[in-house]
Amino acid sequence: MMLATTHPHDFTNKEIQIIELIKKGLSSKEIADQLFISENTVRRHRQNIAWKAGTSGKSSFRKFIKNFPPANWT
């Protein structure tokens, strides 16, 4: 499995915020409550993050989240 190389500027500030909250173990509902957005909006951000990261499936998405941010981001 090869993850796409993304640049930090490929993600919006909101997406990076959501990545960090996912990394802390929060559910979509918890993230929505904390950010005062709908759970559907969180799901859409998750889909966009997965697409931008080049992941397919839950396993590769979890691996991306676990390793965020990549060491080559400066």
C-alpha positions as a LaTeX table, in Angstrom:
\begin{tabular}{lrrr}
\hline
Residue & $x$ (\AA) & $y$ (\AA) & $z$ (\AA) \\
\hline
Met1 & 0.00 & 0.00 & 0.00 \\
Met2 & 1.42 & 3.34 & $-1.04$ \\
Leu3 & 0.09 & 6.50 & 0.55 \\
Ala4 & 0.08 & 9.59 & $-1.60$ \\
Thr5 & 2.58 & 12.23 & $-0.66$ \\
Thr6 & 0.61 & 15.25 & 0.36 \\
His7 & 1.78 & 18.68 & 1.25 \\
Pro8 & 0.50 & 20.29 & 4.45 \\
His9 & $-1.13$ & 23.01 & 2.40 \\
Asp10 & $-3.25$ & 20.40 & 0.62 \\
Phe11 & $-5.36$ & 20.15 & 3.79 \\
Thr12 & $-7.57$ & 22.95 & 5.03 \\
Asn13 & $-7.11$ & 24.23 & 8.57 \\
Lys14 & $-10.39$ & 22.54 & 9.54 \\
Glu15 & $-9.20$ & 19.21 & 8.07 \\
Ile16 & $-5.95$ & 19.40 & 10.03 \\
Gln17 & $-7.94$ & 20.21 & 13.17 \\
Ile18 & $-10.15$ & 17.17 & 12.54 \\
Ile19 & $-7.13$ & 14.94 & 11.87 \\
Glu20 & $-5.69$ & 15.95 & 15.24 \\
Leu21 & $-9.00$ & 15.21 & 17.00 \\
Ile22 & $-9.32$ & 11.83 & 15.27 \\
Lys23 & $-5.75$ & 11.10 & 16.35 \\
Lys24 & $-6.83$ & 11.80 & 19.97 \\
Gly25 & $-9.52$ & 9.14 & 19.59 \\
Leu26 & $-12.61$ & 11.32 & 19.31 \\
Ser27 & $-15.62$ & 10.02 & 17.39 \\
Ser28 & $-17.27$ & 11.98 & 14.60 \\
Lys29 & $-20.06$ & 12.96 & 17.01 \\
Glu30 & $-17.57$ & 14.16 & 19.64 \\
Ile31 & $-15.67$ & 16.15 & 17.01 \\
Ala32 & $-18.91$ & 17.69 & 15.74 \\
Asp33 & $-19.92$ & 18.70 & 19.27 \\
Gln34 & $-16.50$ & 20.17 & 20.02 \\
Leu35 & $-16.30$ & 22.15 & 16.76 \\
Phe36 & $-19.97$ & 23.16 & 16.69 \\
Ile37 & $-20.54$ & 21.59 & 13.28 \\
Ser38 & $-22.81$ & 18.75 & 12.18 \\
Glu39 & $-21.76$ & 15.13 & 12.29 \\
Asn40 & $-22.39$ & 14.99 & 8.51 \\
Thr41 & $-19.88$ & 17.81 & 8.02 \\
Val42 & $-17.30$ & 15.86 & 10.02 \\
Arg43 & $-17.97$ & 12.80 & 7.86 \\
Arg44 & $-17.47$ & 14.89 & 4.71 \\
His45 & $-14.19$ & 16.26 & 6.06 \\
Arg46 & $-13.09$ & 12.69 & 6.83 \\
Gln47 & $-13.88$ & 11.68 & 3.25 \\
Asn48 & $-11.92$ & 14.65 & 1.90 \\
Ile49 & $-8.97$ & 13.85 & 4.18 \\
Ala50 & $-8.96$ & 10.22 & 3.02 \\
Trp51 & $-9.10$ & 11.29 & $-0.62$ \\
Lys52 & $-6.32$ & 13.87 & $-0.25$ \\
Ala53 & $-4.16$ & 11.39 & 1.69 \\
Gly54 & $-4.67$ & 8.76 & $-1.00$ \\
Thr55 & $-6.02$ & 6.19 & 1.43 \\
Ser56 & $-8.52$ & 3.49 & 0.60 \\
Gly57 & $-10.26$ & 1.69 & 3.40 \\
Lys58 & $-10.24$ & 2.06 & 7.14 \\
Ser59 & $-6.87$ & 0.41 & 7.68 \\
Ser60 & $-4.91$ & 2.78 & 5.46 \\
Phe61 & $-6.87$ & 5.77 & 6.83 \\
Arg62 & $-5.98$ & 4.77 & 10.41 \\
Lys63 & $-2.34$ & 4.37 & 9.39 \\
Phe64 & $-2.33$ & 7.85 & 7.86 \\
Ile65 & $-3.90$ & 9.37 & 11.00 \\
Lys66 & $-1.46$ & 7.54 & 13.28 \\
Asn67 & 1.54 & 8.84 & 11.32 \\
Phe68 & 0.28 & 12.41 & 10.92 \\
Pro69 & 2.05 & 14.68 & 10.32 \\
Pro70 & 4.58 & 12.98 & 8.05 \\
Ala71 & 8.22 & 13.62 & 8.94 \\
Asn72 & 8.83 & 15.19 & 5.53 \\
Trp73 & 6.39 & 18.08 & 6.20 \\
Thr74 & 8.25 & 21.27 & 6.92 \\
\hline
\end{tabular}
